[in-house]
């Protein structure tokens, strides 16, 4: 059967979008071979498997390669039915996709710019990031996870908030996630990090700090 074919993941240790794919595979209990990529010296294999974007993550399933982390998450969910990630109802699935896209297109980039830019540009980016974060606060509305009682697609898409954002806030001497304005997101963050699969598969904080400080310098 197709789902039993060999699975490989090309990724970079500190990639937030790659990590969400790792979490999904582990939540599903899927065995896979991990292939670490040097994103500054990309392998011929990566360029061959993802010739359009030329970046990680790339999931290889049998002879098929799938690129773009959010697309990969849906592929994983549709291929391995155990531990469903996507909501059952089409409307709820559309909302999950909407919020995941908003996170990647708005929240990630505004938070990143707030860290790396100085002056007015950095301040504008920080305000934008805070505004978007407050929208997510309204969306979770006191639930344990965005997926309800269990970690789902949107939780994985937003997992970078729990690990990468604190590092960016520290390096950029800023605060995107205000616990007073976003108590539900703050609680969700704790619930997410306490999940056994997540807790045992977190990126190394020390390497993240060194990497992003060097990136800015």
N, C-alpha and C positions, 0 to 999 in steps of 0.2 A: 504493500500500500504506500501511496505517496508520502503520508505523514511519517512513515518509518524510515525514510531515506536519510542519508547522512546530512547533518546540519553543521554548518560552519558560520562563525561570526567574525568578520573583519572589523576591528574597533581600535580605539585609542583609549588608554587607561583613564584619562581625565575628561573624556567627552561626555557632556551631560546628555546628549541625544543618544549616544551609544549605550549609556548606562541604562536608559529606560528599556532598551531592547533586552539587555541582559536580565533585568528584573523580570520582564515578561516571560522569558524562556524559563527562568528558575521558578516563577510562580506556577507555570504550567507543568513543571517537571520534565522539560525537554532536554535530553542530552545533546551537547553540542561541543564542537572544537573551537576554541578561542584562538584567533590569530591577531596578535598585536601589530598595529601599523605605526610607522613613523610618519606623522602627518607633514613633516618638513622634508621628508625624502620618501615620497610615496612609491610603493612597490608596483611592479608591472602587473601583479595580480589585481590590485585595487583598481588600477587604471583600466584594466581589461573588463573587470566586473561592473564598474560604475564609470563608463566613459563620458557620461553627460556631466555629472557634478564633480566626479573625481574626489569623493570624500567618504568618510565613514559616517555611520555604520553601513555595512552591506551584509545581508543575510544570504547565505547560500544553502539551498535546500535541494539535494540531489544535483541536478544539472541546471537548476534555475537560480538566478540571483535577483534579489529584491533590494532596492535602495530607498532612502528617505525614511527616517525613524518612525514617523506616524503611519506611513504606509506599511512598514514592516510590522508594527503593532497589530494592525488590522489583519494582515496576512497570518500572523501567528495565531490570532484569536479564531480565525475562520478555519485554520488547518488543524489545530489541536483544541478540541471542544471542552476539555476539562478546565475548571476554574475560569469561567467566562469573564472577559474584560469589558466588552461592549454591552450597553443596556439592551434589553430585548426589544423594546418598542422603537420603531423607526424615528419617531419624533425625538425621543431621548438620545438616540444615537446621533442624530443631526446636531443636537445641542452639545453633546460631548465633542464632536468634531469642531464645532464653532469655537468653543472655549479653548480647545487645544491649539487651534490655529491662532487665536488671539494671543495666547501665551507666547508662542514662537515668534509671531510677527510684531507684537507690540511690547509685551512685558519683558521678554528677554533682551531685546535690543535697547529699550529705554533704560533698563537697569545696567546694561553693559556700557552704554554711552555715559551714564551718570558716573560710572567708575573711572572711565578713561579720559573724559573731557573735563576741562576746568572752566571756571567763569560762567557766563550766562548760558552757554550751550549745555553745560553739565547740570546746571540748576533746572533748566527747562526739561531735560531728560528725566531728572529725578522726580519732578512734579508729575510728569506723564506716567512714570512707573507707579507712583503712589496711587494715582487715580485709577489705573487699570487694576492694581492690587485690590482696591476697595470694591471694584466690580466683582472680583472673584470672591470676596468676602460675602457679598450679597448672594452669590450663586450657591455657595456651600451651605449657608444659612443654618449652621449648628449641626449639620450631619457629621458623622464620624469620618467618612470618606466621601469624596465626590461621587463615588460609585455606590453609596449607601453604607451598608455594614461591612463591605469588603472592598479591597483595593481593586480599582478598575482602570480602564483605558485613560481617563482624564487624570486620575491620580498619578499614573506613571508619566504622563505627559508633563505634569507639573512637579515631578519629583526633584527637578533641578532647584526649586525654591528651597528645599530642605538642606541641600548640601552645597550647591554652588553659590547661591545668593548670599549666605552669611560670609563667605570668603570675599565676594565682591564688595559687600558692605564694609568689611574690615579694611580692605585695601583702599577703597575709595573714601573712607571716613564719612560714611553716609548711612541713612536708614531708609530702606524701601518698605520693609514689612514692619509696621508699627503695631505691637501687640495690643495697644489700647484701642486703636481704630479697627484692627482686624483680629479680634479674639478667636473667631472660628477658624481662620486660617492658621493661627498660632497653635490651636489645639490639634487641628488636622496634621500639622507638621510633626507634632509629638507622636500622634498615633501612627503616622506613616513610618517614622524612624524606629518605632518600637516593634514594628512587624518583623518577625524572625528572618524572613527572606531579605528584607531591606537592610536590617541591622547587620546581617552577616555579609552583605555585599555592597558596602559603601566605599567611595573613592578615598584614597589616602589624603587626609587633610594637609599634612606637611608638604607633600609633593604639589598639591593644588596651590598652596600659598606661594611656594617657590616659583612655580610655573607662571602664575598670573602676575607676580611682581616683576619677573623677568620680561614678560610680554609687554607690560606697560613701559618699562625702562627702555 
